[in-house]
Amino acid sequence: MKSTIILQAGALALTLLASSVMAAVSEQEAAQLGTTLTPLGGEMTGNAEGTIPAWTGGLPTDAAAVDDKGFLADPFAHEQPLFTITAANAAQYKDKLSAGQMAMLQRYPDTYKIPVYPTHRTTAVPAAIAEAAKVSALNTTAVDGGNGLQNFNASRYYAFPIPKSGVEVVWNHVTRYRGGNTRRVVTQATPQTNGSYSLVKFEDEVAFPADMPDLDPAKGSNILLYFKQRVTAPSRLAGNVLLVHETIDQVKEPRLAWIYNAGQRRVRRAPQVAYDGPGTASDGMRTADNFDLFSGAPDRYDWQLVGKKEMYIPYNSFKLDSPALKYDDVLKAGHINQDQTRYELHRVWEVVATLKSGERHIYAKRHMYFDEDSWQIALVDHYDGRGQLWRVAEGHAQHYFNYQVPGYTLEALYDLVAGRYLALGMKNEERTAYNFGFKASAADYTPAALRSSGVR
């Protein structure tokens, strides 16, 4: 009888273990990557109507000119909108718009519009990253209900290129390729209802364990990335520095964050830099996990995978990134200047995040749409605890073709109630564009290094 009990207990333990680990895909499924699916998991073919073309490799690295500051010329500058969606004609396009886009059209009927251009599937990544995605497909599994990743260190990118659940889609956004170690100087604004604004400027750095030769592998085993953000303007905030160690499993090992306050000349732990903690210098207009449209641990939500659909999303936003524009040309009352935007018809993965019972967050629900080719989030509708649509996020995507890096040129988060918004990521008036592939040292991403980073 004792042997029987032990066997039954062992079987139960294995059953529980199996239920907590989401299996990787089979070799047959993974073989679709690069054949019927793009290397990152998008459908290779276009749609039946021909309004979404087949993926043929994305933009080449010499798709257009690159100036001496690193700004990209627009490969599609000659194109004109096929049509423009306005409040007057929105009803005929609503099946391809989010609830948030419809709400923006209604909230600003005279100024908010959606110019729709021909679709170009421009996403491309280096061959090594495409191979990493295939390694992920065969090996990476989600554990603890999707809150962490297992067997991910061998690949480090695109955890689930053939996703089976909503949280796996979210992980693809979180683990997407960002060009390796990257520096950028960007600007943030939170305009008032009349359009007046002041600018906050950041120097951002992101570095990855695989690209840091001096990092002890054991110390980096649960680190997804290191992030450092230094405020350079206005003067009252200049010198403040944020350091984040972003973990792969944030439930097992929560995100580690520190802030150096230049006025106090002190480094402090910053547990508030997570979930719905306030975003840096955002005037209350975004949460910590609104950064990058969504970042951080997924554990407070249930993630429902609705499926795929075709939508008009911000895409190939080269015009919006032009160094010929001033920030005044971009920032307007209520929303950014929609004359400088570009939308295209693309297939997206639709995921609904619902706050778990007993958990706390200012957003009770998030309705999210992920571009199938890049896995970047394109749109997010945020709902409050009463079920009312509150904030609408748009990620204006731009492919940095010279380095084969999908990215954003601007993240916008619109507050439908307050009539204000946050715009983050602008660099039109800055001296340089992104610096991809810089040499990073593990010693630069420690709390001890923060104080020297923040010297004014």
ZIRACOR-V381608 format. One record per helix or strand. SS is the DSSP state (H for helix, E for strand). FROM is the first residue (numbers start at 1). LEN is the number of residues. If there is no record, write none. Layout:
ss: <SS:SS>
from: <FROM:FROM>
len: <LEN:LEN>
This chain:
ss: <H:E:H:E:E:E:E:E:E:H:H:E:H:E:H:E:H:E:E:H:E:E:E:E:E:E:H:E:H:H:E:E:H:E:E:E:E:E:E:E:H:H>
from: <2:21:27:33:37:43:66:72:83:90:99:114:127:141:144:148:166:182:199:209:223:241:256:266:278:287:288:301:319:327:331:336:338:343:365:377:389:405:420:435:442:447>
len: <19:2:4:1:1:1:1:1:3:7:9:3:13:3:3:3:9:8:9:3:11:7:6:4:1:1:3:14:3:4:1:1:3:13:7:7:12:11:7:2:4:7>
